[in-house]
Amino acid sequence: MHTIKSLMKQLEQLGIDSKGTMLVHSSMKSMGPVEGGAEAVLDAFTEYMKDGLLVLPTHTWSYINADNPRFYVDRSPSCVGILPELFRNRPGVVRSLHPTHSVAALGQDSIEFTNDDHRFDTPCARGSAWGKLLDRRATILLVGVDLKRNTFIHGVEEWVDIPGRLTDDHEKLYTVLPNGTEIPVPSRRHCGLSWSEHFCKVDEVLESKGAMHKGRLGDAIVRVCDAATVAKVITEMLKDNPDLFSDNNPLDH
Protein backbone atom coordinates (compact mmCIF):
# COMPACT_ATOMS: atom_id res chain seq x y z
CA MET A 1 0.00 0.00 0.00
CA HIS A 2 1.45 3.34 -1.09
CA THR A 3 1.24 6.33 1.23
CA ILE A 4 1.62 10.10 0.97
CA LYS A 5 5.09 9.73 2.42
CA SER A 6 6.17 6.97 0.04
CA LEU A 7 4.80 8.87 -2.99
CA MET A 8 6.70 11.99 -1.97
CA LYS A 9 9.87 9.93 -1.68
CA GLN A 10 9.31 8.63 -5.22
CA LEU A 11 8.79 12.17 -6.53
CA GLU A 12 12.13 13.08 -5.00
CA GLN A 13 13.77 10.03 -6.58
CA LEU A 14 12.36 11.09 -9.96
CA GLY A 15 14.41 14.27 -9.63
CA ILE A 16 11.48 16.68 -9.73
CA ASP A 17 12.31 20.24 -8.66
CA SER A 18 9.96 20.92 -5.75
CA LYS A 19 10.41 24.69 -6.18
CA GLY A 20 9.72 24.66 -9.90
CA THR A 21 6.56 24.09 -11.96
CA MET A 22 5.05 20.63 -12.46
CA LEU A 23 2.10 19.72 -14.67
CA VAL A 24 0.61 16.25 -14.14
CA HIS A 25 -1.32 14.11 -16.63
CA SER A 26 -2.54 11.03 -14.80
CA SER A 27 -4.29 7.70 -14.58
CA MET A 28 -5.21 7.17 -10.93
CA LYS A 29 -5.94 3.50 -11.56
CA SER A 30 -2.39 2.88 -12.79
CA MET A 31 -0.91 3.84 -9.42
CA GLY A 32 -2.27 0.82 -7.57
CA PRO A 33 -3.48 0.91 -3.97
CA VAL A 34 -2.85 4.20 -2.17
CA GLU A 35 -3.80 4.73 1.45
CA GLY A 36 -6.37 7.53 1.32
CA GLY A 37 -7.03 7.09 -2.42
CA ALA A 38 -7.03 9.92 -4.93
CA GLU A 39 -7.14 12.66 -2.29
CA ALA A 40 -3.93 11.29 -0.77
CA VAL A 41 -2.23 11.38 -4.18
CA LEU A 42 -3.17 15.05 -4.49
CA ASP A 43 -1.93 15.62 -0.92
CA ALA A 44 1.43 14.13 -1.91
CA PHE A 45 1.70 16.35 -5.01
CA THR A 46 0.58 19.43 -3.08
CA GLU A 47 2.94 18.90 -0.17
CA TYR A 48 5.89 18.08 -2.42
CA MET A 49 5.29 21.19 -4.56
CA LYS A 50 4.37 23.55 -1.70
CA ASP A 51 7.24 25.91 -2.60
CA GLY A 52 6.57 25.70 -6.34
CA LEU A 53 3.59 25.56 -8.71
CA LEU A 54 1.42 22.45 -9.20
CA VAL A 55 -0.71 22.32 -12.36
CA LEU A 56 -3.27 19.79 -13.60
CA PRO A 57 -5.22 19.93 -16.88
CA THR A 58 -8.97 20.45 -16.36
CA HIS A 59 -10.00 20.10 -19.99
CA THR A 60 -13.59 20.20 -21.18
CA TRP A 61 -13.04 19.75 -24.93
CA SER A 62 -15.09 16.52 -25.01
CA TYR A 63 -18.38 18.34 -24.40
CA ILE A 64 -17.95 22.13 -24.71
CA ASN A 65 -18.72 22.93 -28.34
CA ALA A 66 -21.00 24.95 -30.61
CA ASP A 67 -24.02 22.98 -29.40
CA ASN A 68 -23.05 23.36 -25.73
CA PRO A 69 -21.00 26.57 -25.78
CA ARG A 70 -20.83 27.65 -22.12
CA PHE A 71 -17.89 26.72 -19.93
CA TYR A 72 -18.65 27.37 -16.26
CA VAL A 73 -15.33 27.96 -14.54
CA ASP A 74 -16.53 26.83 -11.13
CA ARG A 75 -18.64 23.85 -12.10
CA SER A 76 -17.90 22.45 -15.57
CA PRO A 77 -16.30 19.05 -14.82
CA SER A 78 -12.95 18.03 -16.24
CA CYS A 79 -13.01 15.28 -18.87
CA VAL A 80 -9.50 14.01 -18.17
CA GLY A 81 -9.77 11.91 -15.02
CA ILE A 82 -10.46 11.86 -11.31
CA LEU A 83 -7.35 13.70 -10.07
CA PRO A 84 -7.97 16.91 -12.08
CA GLU A 85 -11.64 16.89 -11.10
CA LEU A 86 -10.86 16.62 -7.39
CA PHE A 87 -7.97 19.08 -7.65
CA ARG A 88 -9.95 21.90 -9.28
CA ASN A 89 -12.36 21.91 -6.31
CA ARG A 90 -9.65 22.20 -3.66
CA PRO A 91 -9.22 25.39 -1.62
CA GLY A 92 -6.79 27.87 -3.14
CA VAL A 93 -6.74 26.24 -6.57
CA VAL A 94 -7.14 28.67 -9.51
CA ARG A 95 -8.65 27.52 -12.80
CA SER A 96 -7.87 29.21 -16.08
CA LEU A 97 -10.65 30.54 -18.29
CA HIS A 98 -10.09 28.69 -21.55
CA PRO A 99 -13.38 27.04 -22.55
CA THR A 100 -11.88 23.75 -23.81
CA HIS A 101 -8.28 23.49 -22.53
CA SER A 102 -8.30 24.99 -19.04
CA VAL A 103 -5.76 24.13 -16.37
CA ALA A 104 -5.93 24.36 -12.58
CA ALA A 105 -2.97 25.62 -10.56
CA LEU A 106 -1.97 25.85 -6.93
CA GLY A 107 1.01 27.67 -5.47
CA GLN A 108 3.57 30.19 -6.62
CA ASP A 109 2.26 32.63 -9.27
CA SER A 110 -0.92 30.57 -9.80
CA ILE A 111 -2.98 33.62 -10.77
CA GLU A 112 -0.35 34.97 -13.17
CA PHE A 113 0.03 31.49 -14.67
CA THR A 114 -3.67 31.03 -15.38
CA ASN A 115 -4.94 34.52 -16.18
CA ASP A 116 -4.42 34.80 -19.96
CA ASP A 117 -5.76 31.61 -21.54
CA HIS A 118 -9.15 33.02 -22.62
CA ARG A 119 -7.43 35.85 -24.53
CA PHE A 120 -6.41 33.43 -27.30
CA ASP A 121 -8.47 31.70 -29.98
CA THR A 122 -6.54 28.41 -30.04
CA PRO A 123 -6.27 25.54 -27.51
CA CYS A 124 -2.57 25.86 -26.65
CA ALA A 125 -1.43 29.35 -27.64
CA ARG A 126 2.17 30.39 -26.97
CA GLY A 127 0.98 33.04 -24.50
CA SER A 128 -1.30 30.63 -22.63
CA ALA A 129 -0.50 28.36 -19.70
CA TRP A 130 0.81 25.80 -22.19
CA GLY A 131 3.42 28.27 -23.45
CA LYS A 132 4.20 29.40 -19.92
CA LEU A 133 5.25 25.80 -19.14
CA LEU A 134 8.04 26.37 -21.64
CA ASP A 135 8.98 29.78 -20.21
CA ARG A 136 9.15 28.28 -16.70
CA ARG A 137 11.14 25.23 -17.83
CA ALA A 138 8.43 23.12 -16.24
CA THR A 139 8.38 19.40 -15.59
CA ILE A 140 5.55 17.49 -17.25
CA LEU A 141 4.81 14.29 -15.34
CA LEU A 142 2.88 11.56 -17.18
CA VAL A 143 1.61 9.15 -14.52
CA GLY A 144 0.51 5.83 -16.00
CA VAL A 145 -0.24 7.51 -19.35
CA ASP A 146 1.97 7.83 -22.42
CA LEU A 147 2.87 10.67 -24.76
CA LYS A 148 -0.58 10.52 -26.38
CA ARG A 149 -1.82 12.41 -23.31
CA ASN A 150 0.89 15.07 -23.43
CA THR A 151 -1.11 18.17 -24.44
CA PHE A 152 2.10 20.22 -24.48
CA ILE A 153 3.06 18.52 -27.78
CA HIS A 154 -0.12 19.95 -29.33
CA GLY A 155 1.25 23.30 -28.21
CA VAL A 156 4.58 22.72 -29.93
CA GLU A 157 2.78 21.83 -33.16
CA GLU A 158 0.70 24.99 -32.84
CA TRP A 159 3.75 27.21 -32.26
CA VAL A 160 5.58 25.72 -35.25
CA ASP A 161 2.36 26.33 -37.22
CA ILE A 162 1.95 22.84 -38.65
CA PRO A 163 -0.88 23.04 -41.22
CA GLY A 164 -4.13 21.13 -40.82
CA ARG A 165 -4.11 20.96 -37.03
CA LEU A 166 -6.73 23.63 -36.28
CA THR A 167 -10.05 24.61 -37.81
CA ASP A 168 -10.04 27.81 -39.88
CA ASP A 169 -13.41 28.79 -38.46
CA HIS A 170 -14.19 29.75 -34.89
CA GLU A 171 -16.82 28.25 -32.64
CA LYS A 172 -18.76 30.77 -30.56
CA LEU A 173 -17.84 29.62 -27.06
CA TYR A 174 -18.31 31.43 -23.77
CA THR A 175 -16.55 31.31 -20.42
CA VAL A 176 -18.93 31.97 -17.53
CA LEU A 177 -17.41 33.30 -14.32
CA PRO A 178 -18.77 32.33 -10.89
CA ASN A 179 -20.58 35.69 -10.69
CA GLY A 180 -22.43 34.96 -13.95
CA THR A 181 -20.36 37.21 -16.20
CA GLU A 182 -20.09 35.74 -19.71
CA ILE A 183 -16.87 36.24 -21.68
CA PRO A 184 -17.02 35.44 -25.40
CA VAL A 185 -14.06 33.24 -26.38
CA PRO A 186 -14.31 32.48 -30.12
CA SER A 187 -12.23 29.34 -30.53
CA ARG A 188 -10.56 27.36 -33.25
CA ARG A 189 -10.52 23.64 -32.52
CA HIS A 190 -8.16 20.73 -33.06
CA CYS A 191 -9.32 18.99 -36.23
CA GLY A 192 -8.65 16.19 -38.64
CA LEU A 193 -6.86 13.03 -37.61
CA SER A 194 -6.16 12.13 -34.00
CA TRP A 195 -2.66 13.54 -34.24
CA SER A 196 -1.94 12.79 -30.58
CA GLU A 197 -2.36 9.06 -31.26
CA HIS A 198 1.00 9.31 -33.05
CA PHE A 199 2.94 11.23 -30.38
CA CYS A 200 4.30 7.96 -28.98
CA LYS A 201 6.59 7.54 -31.98
CA VAL A 202 9.03 10.04 -30.43
CA ASP A 203 9.19 8.24 -27.06
CA GLU A 204 12.66 6.77 -27.63
CA VAL A 205 13.96 9.96 -29.24
CA LEU A 206 12.95 12.08 -26.25
CA GLU A 207 14.68 9.62 -23.91
CA SER A 208 17.85 9.46 -25.98
CA LYS A 209 18.05 13.28 -26.19
CA GLY A 210 17.63 13.70 -22.43
CA ALA A 211 14.22 15.35 -22.77
CA MET A 212 12.47 12.59 -20.83
CA HIS A 213 13.23 9.80 -18.41
CA LYS A 214 11.09 7.04 -16.95
CA GLY A 215 10.50 5.87 -13.42
CA ARG A 216 7.70 4.88 -11.09
CA LEU A 217 5.11 6.57 -8.92
CA GLY A 218 3.14 4.09 -6.89
CA ASP A 219 2.81 1.16 -9.29
CA ALA A 220 2.58 3.43 -12.34
CA ILE A 221 5.24 3.82 -14.98
CA VAL A 222 5.85 7.56 -15.26
CA ARG A 223 7.49 9.73 -17.87
CA VAL A 224 9.25 12.80 -16.55
CA CYS A 225 9.46 15.36 -19.37
CA ASP A 226 11.51 18.54 -19.38
CA ALA A 227 9.20 20.96 -21.22
CA ALA A 228 11.98 23.12 -22.67
CA THR A 229 13.99 20.19 -24.03
CA VAL A 230 10.87 18.43 -25.35
CA ALA A 231 9.93 21.62 -27.21
CA LYS A 232 13.43 21.99 -28.65
CA VAL A 233 13.68 18.38 -29.85
CA ILE A 234 10.17 18.21 -31.33
CA THR A 235 10.43 21.66 -32.95
CA GLU A 236 13.57 20.52 -34.77
CA MET A 237 11.89 17.28 -35.83
CA LEU A 238 8.76 19.08 -37.08
CA LYS A 239 10.76 21.61 -39.06
CA ASP A 240 12.56 18.72 -40.70
CA ASN A 241 9.33 16.76 -41.21
CA PRO A 242 6.02 18.65 -40.76
CA ASP A 243 4.18 15.34 -41.29
CA LEU A 244 5.94 13.71 -38.32
CA PHE A 245 2.71 13.00 -36.44
CA SER A 246 0.54 12.30 -39.48
CA ASP A 247 1.06 8.56 -39.18
CA ASN A 248 2.36 5.84 -36.89
CA ASN A 249 5.16 4.75 -39.22
CA PRO A 250 8.42 4.11 -37.38
CA LEU A 251 11.01 6.88 -37.48
CA ASP A 252 13.93 6.53 -39.84
CA HIS A 253 17.12 5.96 -37.88
Order of alpha helices (4+ residues) and beta strands (2+ residues): alpha-beta-alpha-beta-beta-alpha-beta-beta-alpha-alpha-beta-alpha-beta-beta-alpha-beta-beta-alpha
